[in-house]
Amino acid sequence: MKCPFCGYEESKVIDSRPTDEGERIRRRRECLQCNKRFTTYEIIESVPILVIKKDKSREVFDRNKLLRGLMRACEKRPVAMDTLEKAVDDIEASLQNSLDREVTSLHIGELAMDKLKDIDEVAYVRFASVYRHFRDINAFMDELSALLQNR
């Protein structure tokens, strides 16, 4: 770490403690040349995930948007908010852990449907009906048949 006073590149850490509920680490350092002290902060660098939408436009992944979609699917269903937040956490972690920095909205929708299938089947069918744009009752029945076969 370069000293802000003399520019020397060697320093030693005197004190280190977490701040911002563990999101950052505050470090007190001392320059090994001029002996002046300074503070640095260490944070995890997060690379944003870009979502490629159906119209080929791109936007930054928004976990709140995903959560709102899951909440809409689970409206008037006995699903706890903690369960939905956990599902969104799992989906986001899966996206962060993949090496892809760009993912399609279709992939995110599939991940959401996989989670909803385990949480609540009615919410799953609601989400699938909007997500897959069922054109008629036959497409809807095909999805229900597949769901019943996988039970």
PyRosetta script that sets phi, psi and omega in degrees:
from pyrosetta import init, pose_from_sequence

init()
pose = pose_from_sequence("MKCPFCGYEESKVIDSRPTDEGERIRRRRECLQCNKRFTTYEIIESVPILVIKKDKSREVFDRNKLLRGLMRACEKRPVAMDTLEKAVDDIEASLQNSLDREVTSLHIGELAMDKLKDIDEVAYVRFASVYRHFRDINAFMDELSALLQNR")
pose.set_psi(1, 128.2)
pose.set_omega(1, -177.0)
pose.set_phi(2, -77.7)
pose.set_psi(2, 131.4)
pose.set_omega(2, 179.8)
pose.set_phi(3, -67.9)
pose.set_psi(3, 129.9)
pose.set_omega(3, 179.6)
pose.set_phi(4, -73.4)
pose.set_psi(4, -11.5)
pose.set_omega(4, -177.8)
pose.set_phi(5, -94.5)
pose.set_psi(5, -48.4)
pose.set_omega(5, -175.6)
pose.set_phi(6, -116.4)
pose.set_psi(6, -11.8)
pose.set_omega(6, 178.0)
pose.set_phi(7, 85.5)
pose.set_psi(7, 0.8)
pose.set_omega(7, 179.2)
pose.set_phi(8, -65.6)
pose.set_psi(8, 142.6)
pose.set_omega(8, -171.8)
pose.set_phi(9, -94.2)
pose.set_psi(9, 2.3)
pose.set_omega(9, -179.9)
pose.set_phi(10, -113.3)
pose.set_psi(10, 132.7)
pose.set_omega(10, 176.0)
pose.set_phi(11, -147.1)
pose.set_psi(11, 165.8)
pose.set_omega(11, 175.5)
pose.set_phi(12, -122.0)
pose.set_psi(12, 148.6)
pose.set_omega(12, 179.3)
pose.set_phi(13, -84.6)
pose.set_psi(13, 124.7)
pose.set_omega(13, -180.0)
pose.set_phi(14, -95.2)
pose.set_psi(14, -40.1)
pose.set_omega(14, -177.4)
pose.set_phi(15, -145.3)
pose.set_psi(15, 145.0)
pose.set_omega(15, 179.5)
pose.set_phi(16, -142.2)
pose.set_psi(16, 130.3)
pose.set_omega(16, 178.6)
pose.set_phi(17, -151.9)
pose.set_psi(17, 149.1)
pose.set_omega(17, 178.7)
pose.set_phi(18, -74.0)
pose.set_psi(18, 147.8)
pose.set_omega(18, 174.6)
pose.set_phi(19, -134.0)
pose.set_psi(19, 171.3)
pose.set_omega(19, 177.8)
pose.set_phi(20, 49.8)
pose.set_psi(20, 51.5)
pose.set_omega(20, 178.7)
pose.set_phi(21, 54.7)
pose.set_psi(21, 39.6)
pose.set_omega(21, 176.5)
pose.set_phi(22, 82.7)
pose.set_psi(22, 5.0)
pose.set_omega(22, -179.5)
pose.set_phi(23, -77.5)
pose.set_psi(23, -26.2)
pose.set_omega(23, 179.8)
pose.set_phi(24, -135.3)
pose.set_psi(24, 160.9)
pose.set_omega(24, 174.9)
pose.set_phi(25, -120.5)
pose.set_psi(25, 127.5)
pose.set_omega(25, 177.9)
pose.set_phi(26, -94.4)
pose.set_psi(26, 128.2)
pose.set_omega(26, 179.6)
pose.set_phi(27, -123.3)
pose.set_psi(27, 129.0)
pose.set_omega(27, 171.5)
pose.set_phi(28, -92.6)
pose.set_psi(28, 127.2)
pose.set_omega(28, -177.2)
pose.set_phi(29, -122.4)
pose.set_psi(29, 157.2)
pose.set_omega(29, 175.4)
pose.set_phi(30, -128.6)
pose.set_psi(30, 127.7)
pose.set_omega(30, 178.8)
pose.set_phi(31, -67.0)
pose.set_psi(31, 135.7)
pose.set_omega(31, -179.2)
pose.set_phi(32, -80.4)
pose.set_psi(32, -7.9)
pose.set_omega(32, 178.6)
pose.set_phi(33, -102.5)
pose.set_psi(33, -55.0)
pose.set_omega(33, -176.0)
pose.set_phi(34, -97.7)
pose.set_psi(34, -5.9)
pose.set_omega(34, 178.0)
pose.set_phi(35, 63.8)
pose.set_psi(35, 14.0)
pose.set_omega(35, 175.5)
pose.set_phi(36, -81.5)
pose.set_psi(36, 154.1)
pose.set_omega(36, -177.2)
pose.set_phi(37, -106.5)
pose.set_psi(37, 147.5)
pose.set_omega(37, 176.9)
pose.set_phi(38, -149.7)
pose.set_psi(38, 164.3)
pose.set_omega(38, -176.3)
pose.set_phi(39, -112.9)
pose.set_psi(39, 137.9)
pose.set_omega(39, 173.3)
pose.set_phi(40, -126.1)
pose.set_psi(40, 158.3)
pose.set_omega(40, 177.0)
pose.set_phi(41, -124.2)
pose.set_psi(41, 136.9)
pose.set_omega(41, 179.7)
pose.set_phi(42, -113.8)
pose.set_psi(42, 129.1)
pose.set_omega(42, 178.1)
pose.set_phi(43, -131.8)
pose.set_psi(43, 158.5)
pose.set_omega(43, 175.7)
pose.set_phi(44, -78.2)
pose.set_psi(44, 128.8)
pose.set_omega(44, 178.1)
pose.set_phi(45, -81.8)
pose.set_psi(45, 122.5)
pose.set_omega(45, 178.6)
pose.set_phi(46, -109.5)
pose.set_psi(46, 128.4)
pose.set_omega(46, 178.4)
pose.set_phi(47, -92.6)
pose.set_psi(47, 123.9)
pose.set_omega(47, -177.1)
pose.set_phi(48, -66.8)
pose.set_psi(48, 148.1)
pose.set_omega(48, 176.1)
pose.set_phi(49, -95.6)
pose.set_psi(49, 128.5)
pose.set_omega(49, 177.7)
pose.set_phi(50, -97.4)
pose.set_psi(50, 135.5)
pose.set_omega(50, 179.1)
pose.set_phi(51, -101.8)
pose.set_psi(51, 126.0)
pose.set_omega(51, 176.3)
pose.set_phi(52, -92.9)
pose.set_psi(52, 114.1)
pose.set_omega(52, -176.7)
pose.set_phi(53, -83.0)
pose.set_psi(53, 173.6)
pose.set_omega(53, -177.2)
pose.set_phi(54, -60.4)
pose.set_psi(54, -32.2)
pose.set_omega(54, -179.5)
pose.set_phi(55, -85.7)
pose.set_psi(55, 11.0)
pose.set_omega(55, 179.1)
pose.set_phi(56, 74.2)
pose.set_psi(56, 2.5)
pose.set_omega(56, 174.3)
pose.set_phi(57, -75.5)
pose.set_psi(57, 162.7)
pose.set_omega(57, -178.4)
pose.set_phi(58, -123.7)
pose.set_psi(58, 143.8)
pose.set_omega(58, 173.7)
pose.set_phi(59, -146.5)
pose.set_psi(59, 158.1)
pose.set_omega(59, -179.8)
pose.set_phi(60, -71.2)
pose.set_psi(60, 138.3)
pose.set_omega(60, 178.8)
pose.set_phi(61, -56.4)
pose.set_psi(61, 131.9)
pose.set_omega(61, -179.5)
pose.set_phi(62, -123.2)
pose.set_psi(62, 105.3)
pose.set_omega(62, -177.8)
pose.set_phi(63, -62.3)
pose.set_psi(63, -30.9)
pose.set_omega(63, 179.2)
pose.set_phi(64, -66.6)
pose.set_psi(64, -35.0)
pose.set_omega(64, 177.3)
pose.set_phi(65, -64.4)
pose.set_psi(65, -43.0)
pose.set_omega(65, 176.9)
pose.set_phi(66, -63.7)
pose.set_psi(66, -44.2)
pose.set_omega(66, 179.3)
pose.set_phi(67, -61.4)
pose.set_psi(67, -42.4)
pose.set_omega(67, 178.2)
pose.set_phi(68, -60.7)
pose.set_psi(68, -40.4)
pose.set_omega(68, 178.2)
pose.set_phi(69, -63.8)
pose.set_psi(69, -41.9)
pose.set_omega(69, 178.0)
pose.set_phi(70, -67.7)
pose.set_psi(70, -38.0)
pose.set_omega(70, 178.5)
pose.set_phi(71, -64.2)
pose.set_psi(71, -40.7)
pose.set_omega(71, 178.5)
pose.set_phi(72, -61.8)
pose.set_psi(72, -42.4)
pose.set_omega(72, 179.5)
pose.set_phi(73, -66.1)
pose.set_psi(73, -31.1)
pose.set_omega(73, -176.9)
pose.set_phi(74, -95.9)
pose.set_psi(74, 9.1)
pose.set_omega(74, -179.2)
pose.set_phi(75, -57.7)
pose.set_psi(75, 132.3)
pose.set_omega(75, -180.0)
pose.set_phi(76, 62.1)
pose.set_psi(76, 26.3)
pose.set_omega(76, 176.0)
pose.set_phi(77, -115.9)
pose.set_psi(77, 153.2)
pose.set_omega(77, -178.1)
pose.set_phi(78, -80.2)
pose.set_psi(78, 62.8)
pose.set_omega(78, -179.3)
pose.set_phi(79, -118.9)
pose.set_psi(79, 124.2)
pose.set_omega(79, -178.6)
pose.set_phi(80, -73.5)
pose.set_psi(80, 147.4)
pose.set_omega(80, 179.0)
pose.set_phi(81, -60.6)
pose.set_psi(81, -36.2)
pose.set_omega(81, 178.1)
pose.set_phi(82, -59.4)
pose.set_psi(82, -37.0)
pose.set_omega(82, 179.4)
pose.set_phi(83, -64.8)
pose.set_psi(83, -42.7)
pose.set_omega(83, 179.0)
pose.set_phi(84, -67.5)
pose.set_psi(84, -41.1)
pose.set_omega(84, 178.7)
pose.set_phi(85, -64.3)
pose.set_psi(85, -38.0)
pose.set_omega(85, 176.8)
pose.set_phi(86, -64.2)
pose.set_psi(86, -40.3)
pose.set_omega(86, 178.7)
pose.set_phi(87, -63.2)
pose.set_psi(87, -43.6)
pose.set_omega(87, 178.6)
pose.set_phi(88, -65.2)
pose.set_psi(88, -40.5)
pose.set_omega(88, 176.4)
pose.set_phi(89, -58.9)
pose.set_psi(89, -44.0)
pose.set_omega(89, -179.5)
pose.set_phi(90, -64.3)
pose.set_psi(90, -42.8)
pose.set_omega(90, 179.7)
pose.set_phi(91, -64.7)
pose.set_psi(91, -45.1)
pose.set_omega(91, -179.6)
pose.set_phi(92, -63.6)
pose.set_psi(92, -41.5)
pose.set_omega(92, 178.5)
pose.set_phi(93, -63.0)
pose.set_psi(93, -40.4)
pose.set_omega(93, 177.8)
pose.set_phi(94, -61.3)
pose.set_psi(94, -41.7)
pose.set_omega(94, 179.0)
pose.set_phi(95, -68.0)
pose.set_psi(95, -42.3)
pose.set_omega(95, -179.8)
pose.set_phi(96, -65.7)
pose.set_psi(96, -36.4)
pose.set_omega(96, -176.9)
pose.set_phi(97, -78.1)
pose.set_psi(97, -17.3)
pose.set_omega(97, 176.5)
pose.set_phi(98, -76.6)
pose.set_psi(98, 158.2)
pose.set_omega(98, -179.1)
pose.set_phi(99, -82.1)
pose.set_psi(99, -8.3)
pose.set_omega(99, -178.5)
pose.set_phi(100, -79.5)
pose.set_psi(100, 129.0)
pose.set_omega(100, 176.0)
pose.set_phi(101, -94.0)
pose.set_psi(101, -10.4)
pose.set_omega(101, 175.8)
pose.set_phi(102, -125.8)
pose.set_psi(102, 127.6)
pose.set_omega(102, 178.2)
pose.set_phi(103, -130.2)
pose.set_psi(103, 153.2)
pose.set_omega(103, 179.5)
pose.set_phi(104, -83.4)
pose.set_psi(104, 153.6)
pose.set_omega(104, 176.1)
pose.set_phi(105, -63.9)
pose.set_psi(105, -28.7)
pose.set_omega(105, 177.7)
pose.set_phi(106, -62.8)
pose.set_psi(106, -41.5)
pose.set_omega(106, 179.1)
pose.set_phi(107, -64.2)
pose.set_psi(107, -43.5)
pose.set_omega(107, 179.3)
pose.set_phi(108, -63.8)
pose.set_psi(108, -40.5)
pose.set_omega(108, 177.5)
pose.set_phi(109, -61.5)
pose.set_psi(109, -40.1)
pose.set_omega(109, 177.9)
pose.set_phi(110, -64.8)
pose.set_psi(110, -41.3)
pose.set_omega(110, 177.4)
pose.set_phi(111, -62.3)
pose.set_psi(111, -41.7)
pose.set_omega(111, 179.6)
pose.set_phi(112, -64.6)
pose.set_psi(112, -41.8)
pose.set_omega(112, 179.8)
pose.set_phi(113, -65.7)
pose.set_psi(113, -38.1)
pose.set_omega(113, 177.1)
pose.set_phi(114, -60.3)
pose.set_psi(114, -41.5)
pose.set_omega(114, 178.8)
pose.set_phi(115, -67.6)
pose.set_psi(115, -44.6)
pose.set_omega(115, -178.3)
pose.set_phi(116, -65.2)
pose.set_psi(116, -31.3)
pose.set_omega(116, 179.8)
pose.set_phi(117, -59.9)
pose.set_psi(117, -36.1)
pose.set_omega(117, 179.2)
pose.set_phi(118, -82.4)
pose.set_psi(118, -24.2)
pose.set_omega(118, -175.5)
pose.set_phi(119, -84.6)
pose.set_psi(119, -53.1)
pose.set_omega(119, -174.7)
pose.set_phi(120, -159.8)
pose.set_psi(120, 119.4)
pose.set_omega(120, -175.3)
pose.set_phi(121, -66.5)
pose.set_psi(121, -35.8)
pose.set_omega(121, 179.1)
pose.set_phi(122, -66.0)
pose.set_psi(122, -42.9)
pose.set_omega(122, 177.9)
pose.set_phi(123, -64.1)
pose.set_psi(123, -36.9)
pose.set_omega(123, 177.3)
pose.set_phi(124, -60.5)
pose.set_psi(124, -47.6)
pose.set_omega(124, -178.9)
pose.set_phi(125, -65.1)
pose.set_psi(125, -39.6)
pose.set_omega(125, 176.7)
pose.set_phi(126, -59.7)
pose.set_psi(126, -49.5)
pose.set_omega(126, -178.7)
pose.set_phi(127, -62.6)
pose.set_psi(127, -44.2)
pose.set_omega(127, -179.2)
pose.set_phi(128, -63.0)
pose.set_psi(128, -37.3)
pose.set_omega(128, -178.4)
pose.set_phi(129, -65.1)
pose.set_psi(129, -35.2)
pose.set_omega(129, 177.5)
pose.set_phi(130, -80.4)
pose.set_psi(130, -44.6)
pose.set_omega(130, -175.4)
pose.set_phi(131, -66.1)
pose.set_psi(131, -42.6)
pose.set_omega(131, -176.5)
pose.set_phi(132, -91.8)
pose.set_psi(132, -1.4)
pose.set_omega(132, 176.9)
pose.set_phi(133, 52.2)
pose.set_psi(133, 58.2)
pose.set_omega(133, 179.4)
pose.set_phi(134, -56.2)
pose.set_psi(134, 127.8)
pose.set_omega(134, -176.7)
pose.set_phi(135, -86.3)
pose.set_psi(135, -28.7)
pose.set_omega(135, -178.6)
pose.set_phi(136, -152.0)
pose.set_psi(136, 178.4)
pose.set_omega(136, -177.0)
pose.set_phi(137, -66.8)
pose.set_psi(137, -27.4)
pose.set_omega(137, 179.5)
pose.set_phi(138, -66.1)
pose.set_psi(138, -42.3)
pose.set_omega(138, 177.2)
pose.set_phi(139, -62.8)
pose.set_psi(139, -39.1)
pose.set_omega(139, 178.1)
pose.set_phi(140, -64.1)
pose.set_psi(140, -44.2)
pose.set_omega(140, -179.7)
pose.set_phi(141, -66.5)
pose.set_psi(141, -35.5)
pose.set_omega(141, 176.8)
pose.set_phi(142, -61.1)
pose.set_psi(142, -42.2)
pose.set_omega(142, 178.8)
pose.set_phi(143, -65.6)
pose.set_psi(143, -42.1)
pose.set_omega(143, 178.3)
pose.set_phi(144, -64.7)
pose.set_psi(144, -39.9)
pose.set_omega(144, 178.9)
pose.set_phi(145, -62.9)
pose.set_psi(145, -43.4)
pose.set_omega(145, 178.0)
pose.set_phi(146, -62.1)
pose.set_psi(146, -39.8)
pose.set_omega(146, 179.5)
pose.set_phi(147, -64.7)
pose.set_psi(147, -42.9)
pose.set_omega(147, -179.7)
pose.set_phi(148, -67.2)
pose.set_psi(148, -36.0)
pose.set_omega(148, 179.3)
pose.set_phi(149, -68.3)
pose.set_psi(149, -31.5)
pose.set_omega(149, -178.4)
pose.set_phi(150, -83.4)
pose.set_psi(150, -1.8)
pose.set_omega(150, -179.1)
pose.set_phi(151, -64.7)
pose.dump_pdb("model.pdb")
